[in-house]
């Protein structure tokens, strides 16, 4: 990840959106970055009215840069992030209480699609509790796509002196990855003596080579069974993970990124999404 300049937090005026503020503050402190909150609306507000609109308290304002813009929300958020050379955008994936559970609101989805920097999606249900990064969870299916997140994940873990847990989920009967360069796991997921120790050793060697994980980072490989999305969410919940790291190729159309969408929708901890260029194998 590049040197941080700004961590940008869009707030739409709902109480639920402010759940992003403690997470953004913790990340800004990690990167010694400016923490900027942004409200986009059709009207220009005086400072006091703006703070009131965003549901911020006087304590919240400590160390914040507060700004507002007019126009289409998603486009202005992405524009501000680009102009400020933002290291991260931190926001809730949805802030409205819908009868039908959804992964994204329209603004969050548009920001995720267009943003040039990583986006951290914070479950609005976590509220305003303080947040610190002690353990990262990195799901890894053995493909080069998921391997591209190893470097950023180890960078975050190093900065926070946090533990990095790499989770590989083996799913019985699932279609095996066909991406060239994939380290395919053994078929006998219910019989760990069949090839798993050797596979795990090679898997960790690859992680260390790609992510320089030996440079003072506490890294651990965990093997799990089941459906990938639910296994990731369950592990994060049971083991008090503070941040889930996901890589994404930029597609959200029907039947695409199903595991990512499930994790974002169901996770009780924040999820950071690194956008990977479709033709970039880094």
BALOKE-364352 format. One record per residue (C-alpha): x, y, z. Coordinates in nm, 2 decimals, always signed. Layout:
# residues N
+--------+--------+--------+
!     c1 !     c2 !     c3 !
+--------+--------+--------+
!      X !      Y !      Z !
...
+--------+--------+--------+
***
This chain:
# residues 282
+--------+--------+--------+
!     c1 !     c2 !     c3 !
+--------+--------+--------+
!  +0.00 !  +0.00 !  +0.00 !
!  +0.13 !  +0.35 !  -0.08 !
!  +0.21 !  +0.61 !  +0.18 !
!  -0.11 !  +0.73 !  +0.33 !
!  -0.22 !  +1.09 !  +0.29 !
!  -0.59 !  +1.08 !  +0.38 !
!  -0.84 !  +0.84 !  +0.51 !
!  -1.18 !  +0.95 !  +0.37 !
!  -1.51 !  +0.88 !  +0.55 !
!  -1.83 !  +0.96 !  +0.36 !
!  -2.13 !  +1.02 !  +0.60 !
!  -2.48 !  +1.05 !  +0.46 !
!  -2.64 !  +1.20 !  +0.77 !
!  -2.77 !  +0.87 !  +0.92 !
!  -2.66 !  +0.74 !  +1.26 !
!  -2.58 !  +0.41 !  +1.11 !
!  -2.32 !  +0.56 !  +0.88 !
!  -2.12 !  +0.69 !  +1.18 !
!  -2.01 !  +0.33 !  +1.26 !
!  -1.74 !  +0.39 !  +1.01 !
!  -1.58 !  +0.67 !  +1.22 !
!  -1.40 !  +0.47 !  +1.49 !
!  -1.26 !  +0.22 !  +1.23 !
!  -1.14 !  +0.51 !  +1.01 !
!  -0.98 !  +0.68 !  +1.31 !
!  -0.79 !  +0.36 !  +1.40 !
!  -0.66 !  +0.32 !  +1.04 !
!  -0.57 !  +0.69 !  +1.01 !
!  -0.36 !  +0.66 !  +1.33 !
!  -0.18 !  +0.35 !  +1.19 !
!  -0.08 !  +0.53 !  +0.87 !
!  -0.03 !  +0.87 !  +1.03 !
!  -0.29 !  +1.00 !  +0.79 !
!  -0.54 !  +1.29 !  +0.80 !
!  -0.89 !  +1.18 !  +0.88 !
!  -1.14 !  +1.36 !  +0.66 !
!  -1.52 !  +1.32 !  +0.68 !
!  -1.73 !  +1.42 !  +0.38 !
!  -2.10 !  +1.49 !  +0.34 !
!  -2.25 !  +1.52 !  -0.01 !
!  -2.59 !  +1.68 !  -0.05 !
!  -2.77 !  +1.93 !  -0.27 !
!  -2.75 !  +2.21 !  -0.01 !
!  -2.46 !  +2.40 !  +0.14 !
!  -2.46 !  +2.40 !  +0.52 !
!  -2.30 !  +2.62 !  +0.79 !
!  -2.04 !  +2.44 !  +1.00 !
!  -2.26 !  +2.38 !  +1.30 !
!  -2.55 !  +2.25 !  +1.08 !
!  -2.31 !  +2.03 !  +0.89 !
!  -2.18 !  +1.86 !  +1.20 !
!  -2.53 !  +1.82 !  +1.33 !
!  -2.64 !  +1.67 !  +0.99 !
!  -2.36 !  +1.41 !  +1.00 !
!  -2.46 !  +1.31 !  +1.36 !
!  -2.11 !  +1.40 !  +1.50 !
!  -2.05 !  +1.50 !  +1.85 !
!  -1.79 !  +1.75 !  +1.98 !
!  -1.57 !  +1.45 !  +2.08 !
!  -1.60 !  +1.30 !  +1.73 !
!  -1.45 !  +1.62 !  +1.58 !
!  -1.11 !  +1.56 !  +1.75 !
!  -0.85 !  +1.55 !  +1.48 !
!  -1.11 !  +1.55 !  +1.20 !
!  -1.12 !  +1.75 !  +0.88 !
!  -1.49 !  +1.81 !  +0.80 !
!  -1.60 !  +1.89 !  +0.45 !
!  -1.90 !  +1.90 !  +0.23 !
!  -1.97 !  +1.89 !  -0.15 !
!  -2.28 !  +1.91 !  -0.37 !
!  -2.37 !  +1.67 !  -0.65 !
!  -2.41 !  +1.30 !  -0.70 !
!  -2.29 !  +1.13 !  -0.39 !
!  -2.08 !  +0.84 !  -0.53 !
!  -1.92 !  +1.04 !  -0.80 !
!  -1.82 !  +1.32 !  -0.56 !
!  -1.68 !  +1.07 !  -0.30 !
!  -1.46 !  +0.90 !  -0.56 !
!  -1.35 !  +1.24 !  -0.70 !
!  -1.26 !  +1.36 !  -0.35 !
!  -1.07 !  +1.04 !  -0.28 !
!  -0.87 !  +1.08 !  -0.60 !
!  -0.80 !  +1.45 !  -0.55 !
!  -0.69 !  +1.39 !  -0.19 !
!  -0.47 !  +1.09 !  -0.29 !
!  -0.67 !  +0.90 !  -0.03 !
!  -0.51 !  +0.58 !  +0.10 !
!  -0.85 !  +0.44 !  +0.20 !
!  -1.22 !  +0.51 !  +0.18 !
!  -1.40 !  +0.39 !  +0.50 !
!  -1.78 !  +0.36 !  +0.49 !
!  -2.08 !  +0.14 !  +0.57 !
!  -2.20 !  -0.08 !  +0.28 !
!  -2.56 !  +0.02 !  +0.35 !
!  -2.72 !  +0.25 !  +0.60 !
!  -3.09 !  +0.20 !  +0.54 !
!  -3.29 !  -0.05 !  +0.73 !
!  -3.44 !  -0.26 !  +0.45 !
!  -3.69 !  -0.55 !  +0.49 !
!  -3.48 !  -0.75 !  +0.24 !
!  -3.11 !  -0.78 !  +0.34 !
!  -2.88 !  -0.64 !  +0.08 !
!  -2.51 !  -0.64 !  +0.05 !
!  -2.47 !  -0.28 !  -0.07 !
!  -2.66 !  +0.04 !  -0.09 !
!  -2.65 !  +0.21 !  -0.43 !
!  -2.38 !  +0.47 !  -0.32 !
!  -2.15 !  +0.22 !  -0.16 !
!  -2.17 !  -0.02 !  -0.46 !
!  -2.09 !  +0.27 !  -0.70 !
!  -1.80 !  +0.38 !  -0.48 !
!  -1.66 !  +0.03 !  -0.46 !
!  -1.68 !  -0.01 !  -0.84 !
!  -1.51 !  +0.32 !  -0.92 !
!  -1.26 !  +0.39 !  -0.63 !
!  -0.89 !  +0.37 !  -0.71 !
!  -0.80 !  +0.31 !  -0.35 !
!  -0.90 !  +0.02 !  -0.12 !
!  -1.24 !  +0.05 !  +0.04 !
!  -1.31 !  -0.05 !  +0.40 !
!  -1.67 !  -0.16 !  +0.45 !
!  -1.79 !  -0.13 !  +0.81 !
!  -2.10 !  -0.32 !  +0.93 !
!  -2.34 !  -0.05 !  +1.06 !
!  -2.44 !  -0.28 !  +1.34 !
!  -2.10 !  -0.25 !  +1.51 !
!  -2.20 !  +0.09 !  +1.63 !
!  -1.95 !  +0.35 !  +1.78 !
!  -1.73 !  +0.12 !  +1.98 !
!  -1.36 !  +0.19 !  +1.97 !
!  -1.16 !  -0.02 !  +1.72 !
!  -0.80 !  -0.14 !  +1.70 !
!  -0.63 !  -0.38 !  +1.47 !
!  -0.50 !  -0.68 !  +1.66 !
!  -0.59 !  -0.96 !  +1.42 !
!  -0.64 !  -0.97 !  +1.04 !
!  -0.81 !  -1.25 !  +0.87 !
!  -0.69 !  -1.33 !  +0.51 !
!  -0.90 !  -1.59 !  +0.33 !
!  -0.68 !  -1.75 !  +0.07 !
!  -0.80 !  -2.02 !  -0.18 !
!  -0.46 !  -2.08 !  -0.33 !
!  -0.52 !  -1.87 !  -0.64 !
!  -0.29 !  -1.59 !  -0.76 !
!  -0.59 !  -1.36 !  -0.73 !
!  -0.61 !  -1.41 !  -0.35 !
!  -0.22 !  -1.41 !  -0.34 !
!  -0.23 !  -1.05 !  -0.46 !
!  -0.36 !  -0.94 !  -0.12 !
!  -0.08 !  -1.10 !  +0.08 !
!  +0.15 !  -0.80 !  +0.05 !
!  -0.10 !  -0.54 !  +0.16 !
!  -0.22 !  -0.77 !  +0.44 !
!  +0.13 !  -0.82 !  +0.58 !
!  +0.19 !  -0.45 !  +0.55 !
!  -0.11 !  -0.37 !  +0.76 !
!  -0.02 !  -0.65 !  +1.01 !
!  +0.33 !  -0.51 !  +1.04 !
!  +0.22 !  -0.15 !  +1.10 !
!  -0.03 !  -0.26 !  +1.37 !
!  +0.19 !  -0.53 !  +1.52 !
!  -0.11 !  -0.75 !  +1.46 !
!  -0.15 !  -1.12 !  +1.40 !
!  -0.22 !  -1.23 !  +1.05 !
!  -0.44 !  -1.54 !  +1.02 !
!  -0.45 !  -1.70 !  +0.67 !
!  -0.77 !  -1.91 !  +0.63 !
!  -0.80 !  -2.18 !  +0.36 !
!  -1.14 !  -2.33 !  +0.33 !
!  -1.18 !  -2.67 !  +0.16 !
!  -1.53 !  -2.73 !  +0.03 !
!  -1.64 !  -3.09 !  -0.04 !
!  -1.77 !  -3.13 !  -0.39 !
!  -1.68 !  -2.77 !  -0.49 !
!  -1.54 !  -2.69 !  -0.83 !
!  -1.17 !  -2.66 !  -0.80 !
!  -1.00 !  -2.33 !  -0.90 !
!  -0.87 !  -2.34 !  -1.26 !
!  -0.67 !  -2.01 !  -1.25 !
!  -0.31 !  -2.07 !  -1.37 !
!  -0.06 !  -2.08 !  -1.08 !
!  -0.32 !  -2.20 !  -0.83 !
!  -0.18 !  -2.42 !  -0.54 !
!  -0.47 !  -2.67 !  -0.54 !
!  -0.54 !  -2.83 !  -0.20 !
!  -0.56 !  -3.21 !  -0.15 !
!  -0.89 !  -3.37 !  -0.24 !
!  -0.93 !  -3.57 !  +0.09 !
!  -1.05 !  -3.29 !  +0.31 !
!  -1.19 !  -3.53 !  +0.57 !
!  -0.86 !  -3.72 !  +0.59 !
!  -0.59 !  -3.47 !  +0.69 !
!  -0.31 !  -3.73 !  +0.67 !
!  -0.35 !  -3.74 !  +0.29 !
!  -0.12 !  -3.47 !  +0.16 !
!  -0.23 !  -3.18 !  +0.39 !
!  +0.10 !  -3.14 !  +0.59 !
!  +0.31 !  -3.11 !  +0.28 !
!  +0.05 !  -2.88 !  +0.11 !
!  +0.04 !  -2.66 !  +0.42 !
!  +0.42 !  -2.62 !  +0.43 !
!  +0.43 !  -2.52 !  +0.06 !
!  +0.14 !  -2.29 !  +0.11 !
!  +0.31 !  -2.10 !  +0.39 !
!  +0.64 !  -2.09 !  +0.19 !
!  +0.45 !  -1.92 !  -0.09 !
!  +0.29 !  -1.67 !  +0.15 !
!  +0.62 !  -1.58 !  +0.30 !
!  +0.78 !  -1.54 !  -0.04 !
!  +0.51 !  -1.31 !  -0.18 !
!  +0.42 !  -1.11 !  +0.13 !
!  +0.76 !  -1.10 !  +0.31 !
!  +0.56 !  -1.24 !  +0.61 !
!  +0.87 !  -1.34 !  +0.79 !
!  +0.96 !  -0.97 !  +0.85 !
!  +0.84 !  -0.96 !  +1.21 !
!  +0.48 !  -1.06 !  +1.13 !
!  +0.30 !  -1.33 !  +1.33 !
!  +0.14 !  -1.54 !  +1.06 !
!  -0.07 !  -1.85 !  +1.11 !
!  -0.23 !  -2.09 !  +0.86 !
!  -0.57 !  -2.23 !  +0.95 !
!  -0.76 !  -2.50 !  +0.75 !
!  -1.14 !  -2.51 !  +0.76 !
!  -1.41 !  -2.71 !  +0.59 !
!  -1.75 !  -2.60 !  +0.46 !
!  -1.89 !  -2.33 !  +0.23 !
!  -1.64 !  -2.05 !  +0.19 !
!  -1.84 !  -1.75 !  +0.28 !
!  -2.00 !  -1.89 !  +0.59 !
!  -1.67 !  -2.04 !  +0.70 !
!  -1.49 !  -1.71 !  +0.68 !
!  -1.77 !  -1.52 !  +0.86 !
!  -1.79 !  -1.79 !  +1.13 !
!  -1.42 !  -1.80 !  +1.19 !
!  -1.40 !  -1.42 !  +1.21 !
!  -1.68 !  -1.41 !  +1.47 !
!  -1.55 !  -1.70 !  +1.68 !
!  -1.19 !  -1.57 !  +1.68 !
!  -1.24 !  -1.20 !  +1.73 !
!  -1.09 !  -1.09 !  +1.40 !
!  -1.08 !  -0.71 !  +1.36 !
!  -1.05 !  -0.69 !  +0.98 !
!  -1.11 !  -0.93 !  +0.69 !
!  -0.89 !  -0.88 !  +0.38 !
!  -1.04 !  -0.96 !  +0.04 !
!  -0.92 !  -0.92 !  -0.31 !
!  -1.16 !  -0.85 !  -0.59 !
!  -1.15 !  -0.84 !  -0.97 !
!  -1.41 !  -0.57 !  -1.02 !
!  -1.72 !  -0.78 !  -1.11 !
!  -2.04 !  -0.77 !  -0.92 !
!  -2.28 !  -0.89 !  -1.18 !
!  -2.51 !  -1.18 !  -1.12 !
!  -2.33 !  -1.49 !  -1.00 !
!  -2.00 !  -1.30 !  -0.95 !
!  -1.81 !  -1.24 !  -0.63 !
!  -2.06 !  -1.44 !  -0.43 !
!  -1.82 !  -1.52 !  -0.15 !
!  -1.71 !  -1.15 !  -0.12 !
!  -2.07 !  -1.03 !  -0.11 !
!  -2.17 !  -1.29 !  +0.15 !
!  -1.88 !  -1.19 !  +0.37 !
!  -1.95 !  -0.82 !  +0.35 !
!  -2.32 !  -0.87 !  +0.41 !
!  -2.29 !  -1.11 !  +0.71 !
!  -1.96 !  -1.01 !  +0.88 !
!  -1.97 !  -0.84 !  +1.22 !
!  -1.62 !  -0.69 !  +1.16 !
!  -1.49 !  -0.45 !  +0.89 !
!  -1.38 !  -0.58 !  +0.55 !
!  -1.11 !  -0.42 !  +0.34 !
!  -1.15 !  -0.48 !  -0.03 !
!  -0.84 !  -0.44 !  -0.26 !
!  -0.94 !  -0.39 !  -0.62 !
!  -0.72 !  -0.60 !  -0.85 !
!  -0.69 !  -0.50 !  -1.22 !
!  -0.83 !  -0.78 !  -1.44 !
!  -0.51 !  -0.81 !  -1.63 !
!  -0.27 !  -0.76 !  -1.34 !
!  -0.13 !  -1.07 !  -1.18 !
!  +0.06 !  -0.89 !  -0.91 !
+--------+--------+--------+
***
